[in-house]
Amino acid sequence: MMQLLDFDNITLTLLPQKGVYIKSLDSLLVADVHLGKSENFQQFGLPIPSAVNQTTLDRLTQLCHQLTPKRLLVLGDLFHSRLALTESVLLPLKQFIAFTGVEVQLVLGNHDRGLASLLSDYGIQCIDGALELENVILSHEPLTQSDRLNICGHLHPCLHLRTALDRLRLPCFFLDKSAKQLILPAFGEFTGGYEVKLQPQTAAYIAVEDTIVAFEG
C-alpha cells in the first residue's frame, strides 16, 4: 500500500518498492541503485552472485509499468563503480530502457560521478549537481540548506526496531520537516544501511513487504 505525503504544495507517493512518484512531474524517483556491485566484488575474487542486478531492474520495470512515468530520476549511484560497467550489467539496463521507453536522468552520485562521459552512450542524461524542479530540489547527498523540499539519497536510511524478542533494521524514507528534507532508502538489493534516529519534526516511513508503515518522532 502506498503512502501519500503532502509537503509545501506538492504530493509525494511513497512506494513500498522504495521509490517516490510525483504525479505533477510525471516522474519516478529512486536513489542508490548500485548496479554492478556484485561484479565489483567478483573482480576481487569474492563469489557474490550477479542475480541481484536483474532483481533490482525487474522491480524497477514493474514500477514503470504500474505508474507509466515519463521520466525516471535516479538520485545518484546508479552504478557502484567503473568496474560495474560490464556487458552483463549494461545489456540488461539497455533492455530496460528500450522496453519501458522511460526517459532516464541521473543526478550523479559519489559512486558514478566519474562515469558521465560513458553513460551518455546508453541514453542516460547525467546531471552534475542539484536539479531544481518546481517545488523540489533533487540531489544525491543531502543539502545543508534548502528553501524548498530537498529529496535526496546517499545515506541508505534504516530504522532500527527493538522489542523484547526481536531486533530489525528496515529501510525507510526519512523526513525531516524542519530541514525540508526527504531522504530515500537505497533502491538496490545489495546495499547496506545507516540507522536514523527519530527526533521531533521527523518521521520514518518503513518500506516493508507491500506496504509503508509510518513512525513519527
C-alpha positions as CSV (number, residue, x, y, z in Angstrom):
1,M,0.0,0.0,0.0
2,M,1.3,3.4,-1.0
3,Q,1.7,6.4,1.4
4,L,0.7,9.9,0.2
5,L,2.8,12.7,1.7
6,D,1.8,16.4,1.2
7,F,4.6,18.9,1.7
8,D,4.8,22.5,0.5
9,N,2.0,22.1,-2.0
10,I,3.5,19.0,-3.6
11,T,2.1,15.5,-3.3
12,L,4.6,12.6,-3.0
13,T,3.6,9.0,-3.3
14,L,5.9,6.8,-1.2
15,L,6.1,3.3,-2.7
16,P,6.9,0.1,-0.8
17,Q,9.3,-0.8,-3.6
18,K,11.5,2.1,-2.2
19,G,10.7,4.8,-4.8
20,V,8.7,8.0,-4.9
21,Y,6.3,9.0,-7.6
22,I,5.4,12.7,-8.2
23,K,2.4,12.9,-10.4
24,S,2.7,16.7,-11.0
25,L,6.2,16.0,-12.5
26,D,5.2,12.7,-14.1
27,S,8.4,11.3,-12.6
28,L,9.5,8.2,-10.6
29,L,12.4,8.9,-8.2
30,V,14.8,6.3,-6.9
31,A,18.2,6.5,-5.3
32,D,21.3,4.4,-4.7
33,V,20.6,1.5,-7.2
34,H,24.2,0.4,-7.2
35,L,24.1,-1.8,-10.3
36,G,27.2,-3.9,-10.7
37,K,28.2,-4.0,-7.0
38,S,28.3,-7.8,-7.3
39,E,30.6,-7.6,-10.3
40,N,32.8,-5.1,-8.5
41,F,33.4,-7.6,-5.7
42,Q,33.8,-10.5,-8.1
43,Q,36.8,-8.8,-9.7
44,F,38.5,-9.1,-6.3
45,G,37.8,-12.8,-6.1
46,L,34.6,-12.7,-4.0
47,P,31.9,-15.1,-5.2
48,I,28.9,-12.7,-5.0
49,P,26.0,-13.7,-7.3
50,S,25.0,-11.3,-10.1
51,A,21.3,-12.1,-9.9
52,V,20.7,-9.0,-7.6
53,N,21.1,-6.7,-10.7
54,Q,18.3,-8.4,-12.5
55,T,16.1,-8.5,-9.4
56,T,16.6,-4.7,-9.0
57,L,15.8,-4.0,-12.6
58,D,12.8,-6.3,-12.6
59,R,11.4,-4.2,-9.6
60,L,12.1,-1.0,-11.5
61,T,10.4,-2.4,-14.6
62,Q,7.3,-3.3,-12.6
63,L,7.1,0.2,-11.2
64,C,7.5,1.8,-14.6
65,H,4.6,-0.3,-16.0
66,Q,2.5,0.3,-13.0
67,L,2.9,4.1,-13.0
68,T,3.9,4.8,-16.6
69,P,6.1,7.8,-15.7
70,K,7.5,9.9,-18.4
71,R,10.8,10.2,-16.6
72,L,12.9,8.1,-14.2
73,L,15.1,10.3,-12.0
74,V,17.9,8.4,-10.3
75,L,19.3,10.4,-7.3
76,G,22.8,9.2,-7.6
77,D,24.8,5.9,-7.6
78,L,23.0,4.1,-10.4
79,F,26.3,2.2,-10.8
80,H,28.6,1.1,-8.0
81,S,31.8,1.9,-9.8
82,R,33.6,1.9,-13.1
83,L,34.3,-1.9,-12.5
84,A,30.5,-2.3,-12.8
85,L,30.4,-1.3,-16.4
86,T,30.5,-4.8,-17.8
87,E,28.3,-6.2,-20.6
88,S,26.4,-8.4,-18.1
89,V,25.3,-5.2,-16.3
90,L,24.9,-2.8,-19.2
91,L,22.9,-5.0,-21.5
92,P,20.0,-5.6,-19.1
93,L,20.0,-1.8,-18.4
94,K,19.8,-1.1,-22.1
95,Q,17.0,-3.6,-22.4
96,F,15.1,-2.0,-19.5
97,I,15.3,1.5,-21.1
98,A,14.2,0.2,-24.5
99,F,11.4,-1.9,-23.0
100,T,9.9,0.7,-20.8
101,G,10.5,3.7,-23.0
102,V,11.2,5.8,-19.9
103,E,13.5,8.9,-20.1
104,V,16.4,8.3,-17.6
105,Q,18.1,11.2,-15.8
106,L,20.9,10.6,-13.4
107,V,21.9,13.1,-10.7
108,L,25.5,11.9,-10.4
109,G,26.5,10.5,-7.0
110,N,29.8,9.8,-5.4
111,H,30.0,6.3,-6.9
112,D,29.2,7.2,-10.5
113,R,30.3,10.9,-10.8
114,G,33.3,9.8,-13.0
115,L,31.2,7.9,-15.4
116,A,29.2,10.7,-17.1
117,S,31.0,10.6,-20.4
118,L,30.4,6.9,-20.7
119,L,26.8,6.8,-19.8
120,S,25.5,9.2,-22.4
121,D,26.1,6.5,-25.0
122,Y,23.3,4.5,-23.2
123,G,20.7,7.2,-23.4
124,I,21.2,8.3,-19.8
125,Q,21.2,12.1,-19.2
126,C,23.7,12.9,-16.5
127,I,23.4,15.9,-14.2
128,D,26.3,17.1,-12.1
129,G,24.9,18.9,-9.1
130,A,21.4,19.5,-7.7
131,L,18.4,19.6,-10.1
132,E,15.6,22.1,-9.4
133,L,12.1,21.1,-10.5
134,E,9.1,23.3,-9.4
135,N,8.8,22.9,-5.6
136,V,11.6,20.4,-5.1
137,I,15.4,20.3,-5.3
138,L,16.8,16.9,-6.1
139,S,20.3,15.9,-5.1
140,H,22.4,12.8,-4.3
141,E,23.8,13.9,-0.9
142,P,21.6,15.8,1.5
143,L,21.8,19.6,1.2
144,T,22.7,21.6,4.3
145,Q,20.2,24.3,3.5
146,S,17.2,24.5,1.1
147,D,14.2,26.8,0.8
148,R,12.3,24.0,-0.9
149,L,11.9,20.3,-0.2
150,N,15.2,18.6,-0.8
151,I,14.7,15.0,-2.0
152,C,18.0,13.0,-1.9
153,G,19.7,9.7,-1.2
154,H,23.2,8.7,-0.3
155,L,22.6,7.7,3.3
156,H,20.6,4.5,2.8
157,P,18.4,5.3,5.9
158,C,17.2,2.4,8.1
159,L,15.1,2.4,11.2
160,H,16.2,0.0,14.0
161,L,13.1,-1.5,15.7
162,R,13.6,-3.3,19.0
163,T,11.3,-5.5,21.0
164,A,12.0,-7.9,23.9
165,L,12.4,-10.7,21.4
166,D,13.5,-9.2,18.1
167,R,15.6,-6.5,16.5
168,L,15.1,-5.4,12.9
169,R,16.8,-2.9,10.7
170,L,14.4,-1.9,7.9
171,P,15.0,0.5,5.0
172,C,12.9,3.7,5.3
173,F,12.1,7.1,3.8
174,F,13.3,9.7,6.4
175,L,11.6,13.0,6.5
176,D,13.0,16.0,8.4
177,K,10.2,18.6,8.3
178,S,12.3,21.4,9.9
179,A,15.1,20.9,7.4
180,K,12.7,20.4,4.5
181,Q,14.4,17.1,3.5
182,L,13.3,13.7,2.4
183,I,16.0,11.0,2.2
184,L,15.1,8.0,0.1
185,P,16.0,4.4,1.0
186,A,18.5,2.6,-1.2
187,F,16.7,1.1,-4.1
188,G,19.4,-1.6,-4.8
189,E,19.1,-5.1,-3.5
190,F,22.7,-5.4,-2.4
191,T,23.2,-2.3,-0.2
192,G,23.8,-1.5,3.5
193,G,22.0,1.0,5.7
194,Y,22.6,3.9,8.0
195,E,20.5,3.9,11.2
196,V,18.4,7.1,11.6
197,K,17.1,8.4,14.9
198,L,13.6,9.8,15.3
199,Q,13.5,13.3,16.8
200,P,10.8,16.0,17.0
201,Q,9.7,17.1,13.5
202,T,11.0,13.9,11.9
203,A,9.3,10.8,10.6
204,A,10.4,7.4,9.2
205,Y,8.3,5.6,6.6
206,I,9.4,2.0,6.5
207,A,9.1,0.1,3.3
208,V,8.3,-3.5,4.2
209,E,6.6,-6.2,2.1
210,D,3.8,-4.4,0.1
211,T,3.1,-1.5,2.4
212,I,4.5,1.6,4.1
213,V,4.5,1.9,7.9
214,A,4.9,5.4,9.4
215,F,6.7,6.2,12.6
216,E,6.6,9.8,14.0
217,G,9.3,11.4,16.1
